[in-house]
């Protein structure tokens, strides 16, 4: 498989955080792990990663609200 067919989506786990922060750094985003963890501790906080051949290549964090979805950081390497 090549391209988008090889990319899979799954929930973000704690061991993905170093790669998420690395992607942010490459994009010039100065977020820190504690900010992300604070978002994810919320009951409505959801996080997903895009993975290609076992390597995290993107992520998204969003908050589910009653009538909307509030996108927080979304980044792709």
C-alpha positions as CSV (number, residue, x, y, z in Angstrom):
1,X,0.0,0.0,0.0
2,X,1.1,3.6,-0.6
3,X,-0.2,7.0,0.2
4,X,-3.4,7.5,2.2
5,X,-4.2,3.7,2.0
6,X,-1.3,3.0,4.3
7,X,-2.2,5.6,6.9
8,X,-4.4,4.4,9.8
9,X,-6.2,6.3,12.6
10,X,-6.2,5.3,16.2
11,X,-6.6,6.9,19.6
12,X,-3.5,8.7,21.0
13,X,-1.8,7.0,23.9
14,X,0.7,8.4,26.4
15,X,3.8,7.0,24.5
16,X,2.8,9.0,21.4
17,X,3.3,12.3,23.2
18,X,7.0,12.7,22.4
19,X,6.3,12.3,18.7
20,X,3.3,14.7,18.9
21,X,5.5,17.3,20.6
22,X,8.2,16.7,17.9
23,X,5.7,17.4,15.2
24,X,4.7,20.6,16.9
25,X,8.3,21.6,17.2
26,X,8.9,21.0,13.5
27,X,5.9,23.3,12.8
28,X,7.0,26.0,15.1
29,X,4.2,25.4,17.6
30,X,5.3,25.9,21.2
31,X,2.8,23.8,23.1
32,X,3.8,21.7,26.0
33,X,2.8,18.3,27.2
34,X,1.0,19.5,30.3
35,X,-1.4,21.7,28.1
36,X,-2.3,18.6,26.0
37,X,-2.8,16.4,29.1
38,X,-5.0,19.1,30.6
39,X,-7.3,19.0,27.5
40,X,-7.3,15.2,27.5
41,X,-8.2,14.9,31.2
42,X,-11.5,16.6,30.4
43,X,-14.4,14.2,30.0
44,X,-15.1,15.4,26.5
45,X,-11.5,15.5,25.3
46,X,-10.7,13.1,22.4
47,X,-7.4,12.6,20.7
48,X,-6.5,10.6,17.6
49,X,-3.2,10.0,15.7
50,X,-2.6,9.2,12.1
51,X,0.0,6.5,11.8
52,X,2.0,5.4,8.7
53,X,4.1,2.2,9.0
54,X,4.1,2.5,12.8
55,X,5.2,6.1,12.9
56,X,2.9,8.9,14.1
57,X,2.6,11.4,11.2
58,X,-0.3,13.5,12.5
59,X,-2.7,14.1,15.4
60,X,-5.8,15.9,16.4
61,X,-7.3,16.8,19.7
62,X,-10.9,17.9,20.0
63,X,-13.5,18.6,22.6
64,X,-17.0,17.2,22.1
65,X,-19.7,19.7,23.1
66,X,-23.4,19.4,23.1
67,X,-23.9,20.8,19.6
68,X,-20.4,21.3,18.3
69,X,-16.9,19.9,18.1
70,X,-14.2,22.3,19.2
71,X,-11.0,21.5,17.4
72,X,-7.9,22.0,19.4
73,X,-4.5,21.3,17.9
74,X,-4.4,19.5,14.6
75,X,-1.1,18.9,12.9
76,X,0.4,16.7,10.2
77,X,4.1,16.1,9.6
